[in-house]
């Protein structure tokens, strides 16, 4: 056997799924990951245990006797770890330490993180956070794999095995330069369609949900946007719009933070589109963890301070 010090609880979960399903694709679906990722996990498990684990037969894959024994022990270990976390987990904000990986867009980060870090620094100074952007459409995969511990963002239909709690809601608005040659204080549907746009969505974030919502609302009316620029940074669009005749659709809180420093006008969208409800999402593995629960409570407190408002009320 190779050195198993690199073996993780997630490896054990993958092993149990592979042995119970005897099928790589079904095991991947059960764990909420892609088939290539599960194939890589099987290769790694074979390397760690020095055993083929699953072998091909005329009727499909079959577990080796060693795989069956390992899976039984892995299941026991998983249950033991889960029970121990629930019974013994405590968190004293003043003295406890920890590190959490959070995925959030730059807009959500700009709204939530200043107030969150103010609370964290005042009450849990040893807690460390790493916050980065990521593809929100892969939220379930990131959480199940343990790549991130918490996701802050707009997810229309989260997977049923994830927990979700709303933080704040905001409308989508349109921004235009104050010196725009055509748009002066009001925006018609025809002006919106005839104009050219900056759109949020470029690799590695190619399909932001809010942009898909806008495009779908336009498709229902048989229309579409003319796009001059795709950006990976939503906040960058404001400075570009301020110096051109381009338009951009942004959450109202981004508009609220940019209109004061840039020469912009903020306008209601001339068609119906749902509001953007920012939530936090997390996996079952963290649901009972005391530190994680404390962090979620702080985020709820921050969300309560973000009362509904509008730049054009």
C-alpha positions in Angstrom: 0.0 0.0 0.0 1.2 3.5 -0.8 1.3 6.1 2.0 -2.3 6.9 2.9 -1.6 10.0 4.8 -3.0 11.9 1.9 -6.3 10.1 2.2 -9.2 12.5 2.9 -12.8 12.0 4.1 -13.9 12.9 0.5 -11.8 9.9 -0.8 -13.7 7.7 1.6 -17.0 9.0 0.4 -16.0 8.3 -3.2 -14.8 4.8 -2.3 -18.2 4.0 -0.7 -20.1 5.4 -3.7 -18.0 3.4 -6.2 -18.3 0.1 -4.4 -22.1 0.6 -3.8 -22.8 1.6 -7.4 -20.2 -0.6 -9.2 -20.4 2.0 -11.9 -18.2 5.1 -12.3 -20.9 7.3 -13.9 -23.6 6.4 -11.4 -21.2 7.0 -8.6 -20.3 10.4 -10.0 -24.0 11.3 -10.2 -24.5 10.2 -6.7 -21.7 12.4 -5.4 -22.7 15.3 -7.7 -19.4 15.4 -9.7 -18.5 14.8 -13.3 -17.6 11.4 -14.6 -14.0 12.4 -15.4 -13.5 13.6 -11.8 -14.8 10.3 -10.4 -12.5 8.4 -12.8 -9.6 10.4 -11.5 -10.7 9.6 -7.9 -10.8 5.9 -8.7 -7.3 6.0 -10.1 -6.1 7.8 -7.0 -7.8 5.3 -4.7 -6.2 2.4 -6.6 -2.9 4.1 -6.1 -3.4 4.7 -2.4 -4.6 1.2 -1.6 -2.5 -0.7 -4.1 -5.6 -2.6 -5.3 -7.7 -2.4 -8.5 -10.8 -2.0 -6.3 -13.2 -2.4 -9.3 -12.5 -5.0 -12.0 -14.3 -5.6 -15.3 -16.4 -8.7 -15.7 -18.9 -9.8 -18.3 -21.7 -8.3 -16.3 -19.9 -5.0 -15.6 -17.7 -3.7 -12.8 -17.3 -5.8 -9.7 -15.6 -4.8 -6.4 -12.6 -6.8 -5.2 -12.8 -8.4 -1.8 -10.4 -5.8 -0.5 -12.6 -3.0 -1.9 -15.6 -4.4 -0.1 -13.8 -4.5 3.2 -12.4 -1.0 2.6 -15.8 0.3 1.8 -17.3 -1.1 5.0 -14.5 0.5 7.1 -14.8 3.8 5.1 -18.5 3.9 5.9 -17.8 3.4 9.6 -15.2 6.1 9.5 -17.5 8.6 7.8 -20.2 8.0 10.4 -17.7 8.3 13.2 -16.4 11.6 11.9 -19.9 13.0 11.3 -21.0 12.0 14.8 -17.9 13.4 16.4 -18.3 16.7 14.6 -21.9 17.1 15.8 -21.2 16.1 19.4 -17.9 17.8 20.1 -17.8 20.8 17.8 -17.6 24.1 19.7 -16.5 27.5 18.7 -15.5 30.4 20.9 -15.2 33.5 18.6 -12.8 35.2 20.9 -10.2 32.4 20.9 -11.0 29.9 18.2 -9.3 29.8 14.8 -10.3 28.4 11.4 -10.0 29.0 7.7 -13.0 29.1 5.3 -13.0 29.3 1.5 -15.8 31.4 0.2 -16.9 31.9 -3.4 -18.6 35.2 -4.3 -18.8 37.5 -7.3 -17.0 40.8 -7.0 -20.3 42.7 -6.7 -21.5 40.6 -3.8 -18.0 40.8 -2.2 -18.1 44.6 -2.4 -21.5 44.7 -0.7 -21.0 42.1 2.0 -17.3 41.7 2.8 -16.6 45.2 4.3 -19.3 44.8 6.9 -18.6 41.1 7.5 -14.9 41.6 8.1 -15.8 44.5 10.5 -17.7 41.9 12.6 -15.1 39.2 12.2 -12.2 41.4 13.3 -14.1 42.7 16.3 -15.4 39.3 17.6 -13.3 36.5 15.9 -9.9 37.9 15.2 -8.3 34.5 14.6 -10.7 33.4 11.9 -9.3 33.5 8.4 -11.3 33.8 5.1 -10.3 33.4 1.5 -12.8 34.9 -0.9 -12.6 34.3 -4.7 -14.8 34.4 -7.8 -16.0 31.2 -9.5 -18.6 29.9 -11.9 -21.9 30.1 -10.0 -23.3 27.4 -12.3 -20.9 24.9 -10.7 -21.9 25.9 -7.2 -23.2 22.4 -6.3 -20.0 20.7 -7.6 -17.7 23.1 -5.7 -19.6 22.6 -2.4 -19.8 18.8 -2.7 -16.2 18.5 -3.6 -15.1 20.6 -0.7 -13.4 23.1 -3.0 -15.3 25.9 -1.2 -17.1 26.0 2.1 -19.7 28.7 1.4 -21.0 30.3 -1.7 -22.5 33.8 -1.7 -24.5 34.7 -4.9 -27.6 34.4 -7.0 -28.6 30.8 -7.6 -32.1 30.3 -9.1 -32.4 26.6 -8.5 -29.9 25.2 -6.0 -29.5 21.4 -5.7 -31.8 19.8 -3.2 -28.9 18.5 -1.1 -27.6 22.0 -0.4 -28.7 24.4 2.3 -29.7 27.9 1.2 -30.5 31.1 3.2 -31.5 34.5 1.6 -29.3 37.5 2.5 -30.7 40.4 0.5 -32.6 41.2 -2.6 -32.0 43.8 -5.3 -33.4 44.9 -8.6 -31.5 45.0 -11.9 -31.1 48.5 -13.4 -29.5 50.0 -16.5 -26.6 52.4 -16.4 -25.7 54.9 -19.1 -23.3 57.8 -19.3 -24.7 61.2 -18.1 -23.4 62.5 -21.5 -25.2 59.8 -23.5 -26.2 61.3 -26.9 -29.7 59.8 -26.9 -30.6 58.7 -23.4 -31.5 61.6 -21.1 -33.2 60.6 -17.8 -35.5 58.0 -19.2 -35.1 54.7 -21.2 -37.6 53.2 -23.6 -37.6 49.5 -24.7 -36.7 50.7 -28.2 -33.8 52.7 -27.0 -32.6 49.7 -25.0 -32.7 47.4 -28.0 -31.2 50.0 -30.4 -28.2 50.7 -28.1 -25.1 48.7 -27.8 -24.2 47.0 -24.6 -21.4 45.9 -22.2 -22.3 42.4 -20.9 -20.8 40.6 -17.9 -19.6 37.2 -19.0 -16.2 36.3 -20.2 -13.9 33.3 -19.4 -13.7 31.9 -16.8 -17.2 33.2 -16.0 -19.0 32.8 -19.3 -22.7 32.5 -18.2 -23.7 34.7 -15.3 -27.2 34.0 -14.2 -28.4 37.6 -14.2 -27.3 38.1 -17.8 -29.1 35.0 -18.8 -32.3 36.3 -17.1 -32.0 39.5 -19.1 -31.6 37.7 -22.4 -34.5 35.4 -21.6 -36.7 38.3 -20.8 -35.8 39.9 -24.2 -36.3 36.6 -26.1 -39.8 36.5 -24.8 -40.4 39.7 -26.6 -38.6 38.6 -29.7 -35.6 40.9 -29.0 -31.9 40.7 -28.2 -29.0 42.9 -27.1 -26.3 44.2 -29.5 -23.1 43.5 -27.6 -19.8 45.4 -28.1 -17.9 44.1 -25.1 -17.9 41.0 -22.9 -16.2 41.5 -19.5 -15.2 39.1 -16.7 -15.6 42.0 -14.2 -19.0 43.5 -13.7 -17.7 46.5 -11.8 -15.4 47.5 -14.6 -18.4 48.0 -16.9 -19.4 51.2 -15.0 -16.3 53.1 -15.8 -16.5 52.0 -19.5 -20.2 53.0 -19.7 -19.4 56.4 -18.2 -17.0 57.2 -21.1 -19.0 55.8 -24.0 -22.4 55.4 -25.5 -22.7 51.8 -24.3 -25.3 50.6 -21.8 -24.9 47.9 -19.1 -27.3 46.0 -16.8 -26.1 45.8 -13.2 -27.6 45.1 -9.8 -28.8 48.3 -8.2 -26.3 48.1 -5.3 -23.4 48.3 -7.8 -25.1 51.2 -9.4 -25.5 52.9 -6.0 -21.7 52.6 -5.3 -20.6 53.9 -8.7 -22.9 56.7 -9.6 -21.3 59.0 -7.0 -17.8 58.6 -8.4 -18.7 58.3 -12.1 -20.7 60.4 -14.4 -23.6 58.0 -14.8 -27.4 57.9 -15.0 -29.2 55.0 -13.5 -32.5 53.9 -15.1 -35.2 51.4 -14.5 -35.2 48.5 -17.1 -38.0 49.1 -19.6 -39.2 45.5 -19.3 -40.0 43.0 -16.6 -37.2 40.9 -15.1 -37.0 39.1 -11.7 -35.1 40.6 -8.9 -31.7 39.2 -7.9 -31.9 37.5 -4.6 -28.4 37.0 -3.1 -28.2 33.9 -0.9 -25.6 31.8 0.9 -25.3 28.1 0.1 -23.5 25.4 2.0 -23.2 21.6 2.1 -24.4 19.2 4.7 -20.9 18.6 6.0 -20.8 22.1 7.4 -24.4 22.4 8.5 -23.7 21.4 12.2 -20.1 22.9 12.4 -20.2 25.6 15.1 -17.7 28.0 13.5 -19.5 27.7 10.1 -22.8 28.3 11.8 -21.4 31.4 13.6 -20.1 32.7 10.2 -23.5 32.2 8.6 -25.1 34.1 11.5 -22.8 37.1 10.9 -23.7 37.1 7.2 -27.4 37.0 8.1 -26.8 40.0 10.4 -25.1 41.9 7.5 -27.9 40.9 5.1 -30.5 42.4 7.5 -28.7 45.8 7.3 -29.1 45.9 3.6 -32.7 47.2 3.5 -34.4 47.3 0.1 -33.6 50.6 -1.6 -33.3 52.1 -5.0 -31.1 54.6 -6.8 -34.2 56.0 -8.5 -36.8 55.9 -5.7 
